[in-house]
């Protein structure tokens, strides 16, 4: 039995889930998200403001247990995304490092001889609070994390002076420079 899969997903008042066979449509104040579950293995049921996913078999094997927990987490992330949204905050640290928004592109000056332009996906909203703080928000947790990862990979944090792009709260293992 999956410990995570057994838990109920509690729906806030402003969000709802529509079940149409194997397809789920999750809607809330921030938007809607469509998902599909394997209806040959799992069944879903709704009661009051609680949603639950259960395997069809009485005896649950290891693979089904793993998938049960995974589907429950994906549905819960979708519910949280359409009600409150997901966000990541990136920080640029380094002399002359700055970010600006130019239309549908994020323009980054990150220590190269040229500016780096990053194309923003349609479902993602990026705001530049200061010149060194980038806020990425959206409904889909996977897409928000993927976008943050792609921006961080443009200039990873180096261990000597900690220059680069990092997430807020990310620990950077610092190294000592060479000695005489």
C-alpha positions as CSV (number, residue, x, y, z in Angstrom):
1,X,0.0,0.0,0.0
2,X,1.2,3.4,-0.9
3,X,1.5,5.8,2.1
4,X,1.1,8.9,-0.1
5,X,-1.5,7.4,-2.4
6,X,-3.9,6.6,0.5
7,X,-4.1,10.3,1.5
8,X,-7.1,12.3,0.3
9,X,-6.7,15.4,-1.9
10,X,-8.5,18.2,-0.2
11,X,-10.1,20.6,-2.7
12,X,-10.4,24.3,-1.8
13,X,-13.8,25.9,-2.3
14,X,-12.9,27.7,-5.5
15,X,-11.5,24.7,-7.3
16,X,-13.2,21.7,-8.8
17,X,-12.4,18.4,-10.5
18,X,-14.4,16.9,-13.4
19,X,-14.0,13.2,-14.0
20,X,-14.7,12.0,-17.6
21,X,-13.5,8.4,-17.9
22,X,-9.7,8.5,-17.6
23,X,-9.5,12.2,-18.1
24,X,-9.5,14.7,-15.2
25,X,-10.2,18.5,-15.7
26,X,-9.0,20.5,-12.8
27,X,-10.2,24.1,-12.7
28,X,-9.6,27.0,-10.3
29,X,-9.1,30.7,-10.1
30,X,-5.7,30.6,-11.7
31,X,-6.7,28.5,-14.7
32,X,-7.4,24.9,-15.8
33,X,-5.3,21.8,-16.2
34,X,-6.1,18.6,-18.0
35,X,-4.7,15.3,-16.9
36,X,-5.3,11.6,-17.6
37,X,-5.0,8.6,-15.3
38,X,-4.7,5.0,-16.3
39,X,-8.3,3.8,-15.8
40,X,-7.4,0.1,-16.2
41,X,-5.4,0.3,-13.0
42,X,-7.0,3.1,-11.0
43,X,-10.4,4.4,-10.1
44,X,-11.2,7.9,-8.8
45,X,-14.0,9.1,-6.6
46,X,-15.2,12.4,-5.3
47,X,-16.9,13.1,-2.0
48,X,-17.7,16.6,-0.5
49,X,-14.4,18.5,-1.0
50,X,-12.2,15.4,-1.1
51,X,-10.8,13.5,-4.1
52,X,-9.3,10.1,-3.8
53,X,-7.6,7.7,-6.3
54,X,-7.6,4.0,-5.6
55,X,-6.3,0.9,-7.4
56,X,-8.9,-1.5,-8.9
57,X,-7.1,-4.6,-7.6
58,X,-7.4,-5.8,-4.0
59,X,-3.8,-6.9,-3.8
60,X,-1.4,-4.1,-4.7
61,X,2.0,-5.0,-6.2
62,X,5.1,-2.8,-5.9
63,X,4.7,-1.1,-9.3
64,X,1.1,-0.3,-8.8
65,X,1.9,1.2,-5.3
66,X,4.6,3.4,-6.8
67,X,2.2,4.6,-9.6
68,X,-0.5,5.2,-7.1
69,X,1.6,7.6,-5.1
70,X,2.9,9.3,-8.2
71,X,-0.6,9.9,-9.7
72,X,-1.8,11.3,-6.3
73,X,1.1,13.7,-6.1
74,X,0.6,14.9,-9.7
75,X,-3.1,15.5,-9.1
76,X,-2.4,17.3,-5.9
77,X,0.2,19.5,-7.6
78,X,-2.3,20.4,-10.3
79,X,-4.9,21.3,-7.6
80,X,-2.4,23.5,-5.9
81,X,-1.4,25.1,-9.2
82,X,-4.9,26.1,-10.3
83,X,-5.8,27.5,-6.8
84,X,-2.6,29.3,-5.6
85,X,-0.1,28.7,-8.4
86,X,3.6,27.7,-8.3
87,X,6.5,30.1,-8.2
88,X,10.3,30.0,-8.1
89,X,12.6,32.9,-7.4
90,X,16.0,33.2,-9.0
91,X,18.8,35.4,-7.9
92,X,21.6,36.7,-10.0
93,X,24.9,37.3,-8.2
94,X,27.9,38.9,-9.8
95,X,29.3,42.3,-10.8
96,X,27.2,43.7,-13.7
97,X,24.7,40.8,-13.7
98,X,21.2,42.0,-14.5
99,X,17.9,40.9,-16.1
100,X,15.3,42.8,-18.0
101,X,12.1,41.9,-19.9
102,X,11.9,42.7,-23.6
103,X,8.5,41.6,-24.9
104,X,8.4,37.8,-24.8
105,X,12.1,37.4,-24.1
106,X,14.1,37.6,-20.9
107,X,17.3,39.5,-21.6
108,X,20.2,38.5,-19.3
109,X,23.5,40.2,-18.9
110,X,25.5,37.5,-17.1
111,X,29.2,38.2,-17.7
112,X,29.4,37.1,-21.4
113,X,30.5,39.4,-24.2
114,X,26.9,39.3,-25.4
115,X,23.5,39.5,-23.9
116,X,21.6,36.2,-23.5
117,X,17.9,36.2,-24.6
118,X,15.7,33.5,-23.1
119,X,12.3,32.9,-24.8
120,X,9.5,32.7,-22.2
121,X,7.0,29.9,-22.6
122,X,3.3,31.0,-23.1
123,X,2.0,29.4,-19.9
124,X,4.7,31.0,-17.7
125,X,4.7,34.5,-16.3
126,X,8.1,36.0,-15.5
127,X,8.6,39.3,-13.6
128,X,11.8,41.0,-12.8
129,X,11.4,42.6,-9.4
130,X,14.9,44.1,-9.1
131,X,17.6,43.8,-11.8
132,X,18.9,40.8,-9.9
133,X,15.7,39.0,-8.9
134,X,13.6,37.0,-11.3
135,X,10.2,35.6,-10.3
136,X,8.8,32.7,-12.3
137,X,5.2,31.7,-11.8
138,X,2.6,29.5,-13.4
139,X,-0.1,26.8,-13.0
140,X,2.0,23.8,-14.1
141,X,4.7,22.9,-11.5
142,X,6.7,20.9,-14.0
143,X,6.9,23.8,-16.5
144,X,7.8,26.3,-13.8
145,X,10.6,24.1,-12.5
146,X,11.8,23.3,-16.0
147,X,11.9,27.0,-16.9
148,X,13.8,27.8,-13.7
149,X,16.3,25.0,-14.4
150,X,16.8,26.2,-18.0
151,X,17.6,29.8,-16.8
152,X,19.9,28.5,-14.1
153,X,21.8,26.4,-16.6
154,X,22.7,29.5,-18.6
155,X,25.2,30.5,-15.9
156,X,25.6,27.9,-13.1
157,X,26.9,29.2,-9.8
158,X,30.7,28.7,-9.6
159,X,32.1,27.6,-6.2
160,X,34.9,30.2,-5.7
161,X,33.0,33.5,-5.8
162,X,29.5,32.2,-6.0
163,X,28.8,34.1,-9.2
164,X,25.9,32.9,-11.4
165,X,22.2,32.3,-11.2
166,X,20.7,30.4,-8.3
167,X,17.4,29.7,-6.6
168,X,16.5,31.6,-3.5
169,X,17.6,29.4,-0.6
170,X,19.9,27.3,-2.6
171,X,23.1,26.4,-0.8
172,X,26.3,26.9,-2.7
173,X,29.3,24.9,-1.5
174,X,32.2,27.4,-1.5
175,X,35.8,26.4,-2.2
176,X,38.9,28.2,-0.9
177,X,41.1,29.8,-3.6
178,X,44.7,28.8,-4.2
179,X,47.3,29.7,-1.6
180,X,50.9,31.0,-2.0
